[in-house]
Amino acid sequence: MLQKSGIENLFKNIPADLPAEIVETIAGNKNCRIERIVSRGHSSPEKGGWYDQEQDEWVLLLSGAATIEFEDGEDLHLKPGDSLTIKAHHKHRVKWTDPEENSVWVAVFF
């Protein structure tokens, strides 16, 4: 878990062994939530793994690489520095993340 006050570093406290994706809320209130997500070869389940969220989501990939798939068949390939806004109820899933490197994301739900 990231510290709750002072300076935080989104690349710290990532375990060498990462059997499951890390999803941590690092800030927020009733209208907005900010998460740090760390993936290494993780993806959404093939069956039933679609996100259908009540809020818009802005996501920024800080490191690694990933592919986001939308229900309409569109794939977006992200590299460090890429960001996108996903409107509420636009069904999507994480199709692929780099298995050799940490993909560190910041996701803002608003």
Secondary structure as UniProt FT lines:
FT   TURN            10..11
FT   STRAND          22..28
FT   STRAND          33..39
FT   TURN            46..48
FT   STRAND          57..63
FT   STRAND          66..70
FT   TURN            71..72
FT   STRAND          75..78
FT   TURN            80..81
FT   STRAND          83..86
FT   TURN            88..89
FT   STRAND          92..97
FT   STRAND          103..109
//
